[in-house]
Amino acid sequence: MKRTCFFTAALTALLLPACVLIDFTRLKNEPVDFVSEVKPILEARCLECHHSRYVFAGLNLETKTLAMKGGRSGPVIVAGAPHKSLIYKVLLLGHDNPIAMPPSPDPLSREEEQAIHDWILQGAKWPDGVRLVPPQDWKKSRS
């Protein structure tokens, strides 16, 4: 009996942290909507440096064609493979890493990371004609 209790307690101690990491906010098959979920993240957190007037690292994320082309490091979005997609991998780096993104000390939230991950996993669908607007142009385009 004591062994069973000890085993149960040990198993609970090992599994409980793993349960905390599971994201229950999105159902497994629930599609990510690019326009309402991904576009705002990319615009607010990536386009300050990766747009037509300031193409840092050769990467412009304003349009689907340019984003899928990638930058100096090659393609940054590999549809269906978030862990092969540089745009997702740099989000997971610690801020001591010089290539961690975004470069600000304020990292993306876990929900934002999950949205990018799931969007890429689901095929990185980007509707035709949808163009991202850099934060520098928000007042011009939204007024």
Salt bridges, closest charged atoms under 4 A:
GLU37 OE1 - ARG26 NH2 2.80
GLU43 OE2 - LYS39 NZ 2.99
GLU43 OE1 - ARG142 NH2 3.26
GLU62 OE1 - ARG131 NH2 3.79
GLU112 OE1 - ARG45 NH1 3.97
GLU113 OE1 - ARG110 NH1 3.48
ASP118 OD2 - ARG26 NE 2.81
ASP118 OD1 - HIS117 ND1 2.90
ASP128 OD1 - LYS64 NZ 3.67
ASP137 OD1 - ARG53 NH2 2.87
ASP137 OD1 - LYS140 NZ 3.61
